[in-house]
Amino acid sequence: MFHQTLQCFPKDFLWGAASAAYQVEGAWDKDGKGMSNWDQFVRIPGKTYKGTTGDIAVDHYHRFQEDVELMAEMGLKAYRFSVAWTRIFPEGRGEINEKGINFYNQLINELIKYGIEPILTLYHWDLPQALQEEYGGWESRRIIEDFTNYSVELFKRFGDRVKYWVSLNEQNIFTSHGYLHATHPPGMKDEKLFYQVNHHANLANARVIKEFRKYVPNGKIGPSFAYSPAYAASSNPVDILAAENAEELNNFWWMDMYAWGKYPKMAWDYLERKGVAPLLEEGDFELLQEGKPDFMGVNYYQSTTFESNPLEDGVGAGKMNTTGKKGTSQDSGIPGLFKTTANPNLKRTNWDWNIDPQGLRIALRRIKSRYDLPILISENGLGEYDQVEQGGVIHDDYRIEYIRSHINAMQEAISDGVDLFGYCVWSFTDLLSWLNGFQKRYGFVYVNQHEEGNHDLRRIKKNSFYWYKDVIESNGGKL
Ligand code: BG6
């Protein structure tokens, strides 16, 4: 315990919810939209759960007015969404597709009409396929120019109304799935390339933040990092060291770069010895120093527990549970550094994700102590099966419990001295989970969409919808 008395949430706290273009919009080839890496990847057999795609998703593209009306009914203060790069520049650069601009203009205006603060994510993983084919997307430095050009266009078009911006969503996840585990596009396993891709993404992130200052001088921008704080499995010093290795390589490697424009020294030396450190060019670190964020965006779902892992025959990458069958995920690690292990103190979801609200408090405090930046929780939520019961009621008490306990942890962290200004629950409506189909549901609003067959996509408010409405109305006073 640090705090003595619980503080209230700040009066203008952003009670929000979040989504991403590919997971909600659908209309994948409508109104001039170009093809993204995900439009292409989901068509490769075996890549997604039961072959699900975002072709229709939850059809937010055509139903955004209905969705925003529901947000307004809930009293939502902020809505985080991402822009599909391919709606704006179908080929990644070149000619602008005004119909794409028009869609986001309408969405933003609709939100503002109801007093909902738009939080715009520039990149939530759907890269123009044209750029992947032309030069390997993030594999080339050319991405810096194209990503900047795209982002500046959005700053110019929407910067008059959008104050909060997220640059890259979960760089650690899209690069590791794309280049270490081959589970996201472009489906590769190449450790050296993984670090090179990350270096380019860091440069692109810094460059875009630097440009942002010119176009949206009163705005706020930061990346969203998928932070899973590392715990040690025991007090055995070898496990403590394993957890420290994991924290440095899995977390500080990115967050130090965002906050300070430099890589953590020991991790850098380790990667250099291994021959996988990225190639640098003159001027890189100057740029990285110049693109500092206003806040750290944190996507928190769970903590991860680590123990030592032998160099010889140690555990490598393990499989994730993407089926919803409890107990099917495998431990994974880096031989010689660390491996994951189950935490006996925590319950798990059907997808084997730990439920750990205290972990959120710990995550927020670690970020505060190390970086001293304001924090936006840009994602947090529970993916579970939901059942529509008689009378169209959805009793998602487990979700209410999950969110309630995490809000409690947030309030404790605020009382400890963390500068937290917003909370975006993942997600507002149900949506497509990249690898888990539609059955892993996160929304306050149920959407009648499934892996197989045609469905009417109707929206049904879950019990959590009414509960969160009260939370917002009471500014977190009534949990
Ligand atoms: C985050 C992403 O990693 O977690 C979201 O930013 C994603 O896009 C969310 O949907 C939940 O993950 P999953 O795999 O359960 O859909």
Boltz pocket constraint, residues with backbone or C-beta under 6 A from the ligand:
constraints:
  - pocket:
      binder: B
      contacts: [[A, 20], [A, 23], [A, 169], [A, 170], [A, 173], [A, 226], [A, 299], [A, 379], [A, 383], [A, 426], [A, 432], [A, 433], [A, 434], [A, 435], [A, 436], [A, 440]]
      max_distance: 6.0
